[in-house]
Amino acid sequence: MLRHVLSAGQYTRQSLEELFDLASNIKANPEKYSKSIEGKIVATMFYEPSTRTRLSFETAVLRLGGQVISTENASSNSSVKKGETLKDTVRVLQNYADAIVIRHSDVNSATDAASVSRVPILNAGSGKGEHPTQALLDMYTIREKRGKIDGVKVAILGDLVYGRTIHSLIKLLALYNDVEIYGLSKKDFMLPQEYIDFLKEKNINYTICNSFNDIPKDIDVMYHTRIQQERFEGDFGKEEYIINKEVLSNFSENTIVLHPLPRTGEISEDIDDDPRALYFEQAGNGLYIRMGLLLQAFNKEVVE
């Protein structure tokens, strides 16, 4: 059975914890894994811009002893420009690579790719749908800083409609007990009803907030996202709910601030030195999670 990474919904609590334990082991003992996938080639196909996801995946391959073949701007620098379908691209690439990492604007891109691939497909972002590997590193960061995820209270802010990291994060949070989620966004960017219904099904309390004052002062995590301007036409203006020093001063010393990055003004630089601002550390954790995912994809997670 191929070990694709297509959706956050494919994970169980047990499989999450196994991945997190593996990531922690890699982080503590990187030299143990330096030749784990020696001889393997991973193709990274990014049809949309990326900094952290692409480079951390490619670094993960290299740190594990593998090699990378890559197309940075596949929407214009690959045969898609000539009309080739994603499925046909995958049918070809599987002859050259042992795994394929894909970012694409189509919400079904990862599942479409997996449907024709005989090598593992890792979803690096599928339109406004999901970004499972980002959510995995987000959850890992929460567990690392808090010690556990059960009972966590999370505020999700910003673009809850097009923010695919939010959609994946919700699916993973739903695997834990006594989780509370608070949503704060402009009216046009409120969490879609399908996700509210999903949380209700999972007996997770979701509270719609109208201001920072509606978020509990002892909130564990404030997770902000930028407005995904590339996903829609028109201009909905700037983010109204900005986390700055004044706002953060109203919350607990144990509240952590996360963001998938890049930020575009929704988190002020005046909190960058606050120990609760963990978004750059969060991005760093992406390397260890993606190393773990690659090891699992190649069934190499156990090192002798």
C-alpha positions in Angstrom: 0.0 0.0 0.0 1.4 3.4 -1.0 1.9 5.9 1.8 0.4 9.0 0.2 -0.2 12.2 2.3 -3.3 13.6 0.7 -5.5 15.0 3.5 -5.4 15.7 7.2 -8.5 13.5 7.3 -6.5 10.4 6.7 -4.8 10.6 10.1 -5.8 8.9 13.3 -4.7 10.1 16.7 -2.3 7.1 16.9 -0.8 7.8 13.5 -0.4 11.5 14.4 1.4 10.6 17.7 3.7 8.2 15.9 4.7 10.9 13.4 5.3 13.4 16.1 7.5 11.0 18.1 9.4 10.3 14.9 9.9 14.0 14.2 11.1 14.5 17.8 13.6 11.7 17.4 14.9 13.2 14.1 15.2 16.6 15.7 17.2 15.2 18.6 19.3 12.8 16.5 19.6 14.1 13.0 22.8 12.2 12.2 21.0 8.8 12.7 18.9 9.6 9.7 21.4 11.1 7.3 21.5 8.2 4.9 18.0 6.8 5.4 16.8 7.4 1.9 20.1 7.2 0.1 19.5 6.4 -3.6 15.9 7.8 -3.6 14.9 10.7 -5.8 12.0 13.0 -4.9 10.3 15.3 -7.5 8.9 18.6 -6.2 6.3 20.0 -8.6 5.0 23.4 -7.5 2.3 25.0 -9.7 1.9 27.8 -7.1 4.5 29.9 -5.3 6.2 28.5 -2.2 9.1 29.3 0.1 8.8 27.3 3.3 7.0 24.2 2.0 9.1 23.7 -1.1 12.5 24.4 0.5 11.8 22.5 3.7 10.7 19.4 1.7 13.8 19.7 -0.5 16.0 20.2 2.5 14.3 17.2 4.2 15.2 15.0 1.2 18.8 16.1 1.2 19.1 15.8 5.0 17.9 12.2 4.7 20.5 11.4 2.0 18.2 11.5 -1.0 18.2 13.7 -4.2 15.8 16.2 -5.6 14.5 17.0 -9.0 12.4 20.2 -9.1 10.2 22.6 -11.0 9.7 25.8 -9.1 7.0 27.4 -11.3 5.4 24.4 -13.0 2.4 26.4 -14.2 4.6 28.2 -16.7 7.8 26.1 -16.7 6.4 22.7 -17.4 4.4 20.9 -20.1 1.2 22.1 -18.5 1.9 25.2 -20.5 1.4 23.0 -23.6 -1.8 21.6 -22.3 -0.6 18.5 -20.4 -2.9 17.3 -17.6 -1.7 16.8 -14.1 -2.4 13.1 -14.3 -0.3 12.8 -17.4 2.5 14.7 -15.7 2.4 12.3 -12.8 2.3 9.3 -15.1 5.6 10.5 -16.6 7.3 11.7 -13.4 6.8 8.3 -11.6 9.3 7.0 -14.1 11.9 9.4 -12.8 11.2 9.8 -9.1 10.5 7.6 -6.1 8.0 10.1 -4.6 6.3 13.3 -5.8 5.5 16.4 -3.8 2.8 18.5 -5.4 1.3 22.0 -4.9 -1.5 22.9 -7.2 -4.4 25.3 -7.4 -7.0 22.5 -7.9 -8.6 21.2 -4.6 -8.6 17.7 -6.1 -5.1 17.8 -7.4 -3.5 15.5 -4.8 -6.2 12.8 -5.0 -6.1 13.0 -8.8 -2.4 12.6 -8.8 -2.5 9.7 -6.4 -5.2 7.9 -8.5 -2.6 7.3 -11.3 0.6 7.1 -9.3 2.6 4.1 -8.4 4.9 6.2 -6.1 3.9 8.2 -3.0 2.2 11.5 -3.5 2.6 14.2 -0.8 0.2 17.1 -0.9 2.0 20.4 -0.5 -1.2 22.5 -0.8 -4.3 21.9 -3.0 -6.1 25.2 -3.9 -8.3 26.4 -1.1 -8.9 22.9 0.1 -6.1 21.5 2.3 -2.5 21.8 3.3 -2.0 18.7 5.4 1.7 18.8 6.0 1.4 22.4 7.3 -1.3 21.3 9.8 0.9 18.4 10.9 3.7 20.8 11.8 1.3 23.1 13.4 0.0 20.4 15.7 3.5 19.2 16.4 4.4 22.7 17.5 1.4 22.9 19.8 2.3 19.5 21.4 5.9 20.4 21.7 5.2 23.7 23.5 2.1 22.6 25.5 3.0 19.0 26.3 -0.3 17.7 25.1 -3.2 18.6 22.7 -6.1 17.4 24.7 -8.0 20.3 26.2 -6.4 22.9 24.0 -8.2 26.1 23.3 -7.4 27.5 19.8 -8.4 30.8 18.2 -8.4 30.8 14.4 -8.1 34.2 12.8 -8.0 35.8 9.4 -9.0 34.0 6.2 -11.1 31.1 7.3 -12.7 30.6 3.9 -9.7 30.2 1.7 -7.1 29.4 4.3 -6.4 25.8 3.5 -4.1 25.4 6.6 -7.1 26.2 8.8 -9.2 23.5 7.1 -6.5 20.8 7.7 -5.8 22.0 11.2 -9.5 21.6 12.1 -9.5 18.0 11.0 -6.5 17.2 13.1 -7.7 19.0 16.2 -10.9 17.0 16.0 -9.0 13.9 16.9 -8.4 15.1 20.5 -10.5 15.5 23.6 -12.1 18.6 25.1 -10.9 20.9 22.3 -12.4 24.4 22.0 -12.1 26.5 18.8 -12.9 30.2 18.5 -13.1 31.9 15.1 -12.4 35.6 14.5 -12.6 37.0 11.0 -14.2 39.6 8.8 -17.7 38.7 7.7 -16.6 37.7 4.2 -14.0 35.3 5.6 -15.9 33.4 8.2 -15.4 29.6 8.5 -17.6 27.8 5.9 -20.6 26.0 7.3 -19.2 22.6 6.2 -16.4 22.9 8.7 -18.7 24.2 11.5 -21.0 21.1 10.8 -17.9 18.9 10.9 -16.9 20.3 14.3 -20.4 19.8 15.7 -20.3 16.2 14.5 -17.1 15.7 16.4 -18.6 17.4 19.6 -16.1 20.2 19.4 -17.4 23.6 20.6 -16.9 26.3 17.9 -17.6 29.9 18.9 -17.8 32.8 16.4 -16.2 35.9 17.8 -16.7 39.5 16.8 -13.6 41.0 18.5 -10.5 40.0 20.4 -12.5 40.6 23.6 -14.6 37.5 22.7 -11.5 35.3 22.8 -10.8 33.8 26.3 -7.8 35.5 27.9 -6.3 32.1 28.7 -6.5 30.9 25.1 -3.7 28.4 24.4 -3.1 29.2 20.7 -3.9 32.1 18.5 -3.5 30.9 14.9 -3.6 33.8 12.4 -3.7 33.5 8.6 -3.3 36.1 5.8 -6.1 37.0 3.4 -5.6 34.7 0.5 -5.9 37.4 -2.2 -4.9 35.0 -5.0 -8.0 32.9 -4.4 -10.7 35.4 -5.4 -11.3 38.4 -7.5 -11.9 41.9 -6.1 -10.5 43.6 -3.0 -11.8 43.0 0.5 -9.4 45.4 2.1 -6.8 44.9 4.8 -7.0 42.6 7.8 -9.0 44.2 10.6 -7.8 41.9 13.4 -4.1 42.5 13.9 -2.1 40.9 16.7 0.3 43.5 18.0 1.9 44.2 21.3 -1.1 45.9 22.8 -3.5 43.0 21.8 -1.1 40.3 23.0 -0.7 42.0 26.4 -4.3 41.1 27.1 -3.6 37.4 26.9 -2.0 34.8 29.1 1.8 34.4 29.3 1.1 30.9 28.1 -0.7 31.9 25.0 1.3 31.1 21.9 1.0 32.8 18.5 1.2 30.7 15.3 1.0 31.6 11.6 1.7 29.5 8.6 3.5 32.4 6.9 4.0 34.5 4.9 2.4 37.3 7.0 1.1 40.5 5.3 0.4 42.7 8.2 -1.9 40.6 10.4 0.9 40.0 12.9 2.9 43.1 13.9 6.6 42.9 13.9 6.5 44.5 17.4 5.8 41.0 18.9 8.5 39.1 17.1 10.7 39.2 20.2 7.9 38.1 22.5 8.6 34.5 23.6 5.0 33.7 22.8 5.5 34.5 19.1 6.5 31.1 17.7 5.8 31.3 14.0 9.5 31.2 12.9 10.1 28.2 15.2 6.9 26.7 13.8 8.3 27.0 10.3 11.5 25.3 11.5 9.5 22.4 12.7 8.3 21.8 9.2 11.7 20.3 8.3 11.4 17.6 10.9 7.8 16.8 10.2 8.5 16.5 6.4 11.6 14.4 7.1 9.3 12.1 9.1 6.7 12.0 6.3 9.3 11.0 3.8 10.7 8.3 6.0 7.2 6.9 6.4 6.5 7.2 2.6 9.6 5.0 2.1 9.0 2.8 5.1 12.3 3.9 6.6 11.1 5.3 9.9 12.9 2.7 12.0 16.6 3.3 12.1 18.9 0.5 13.3 
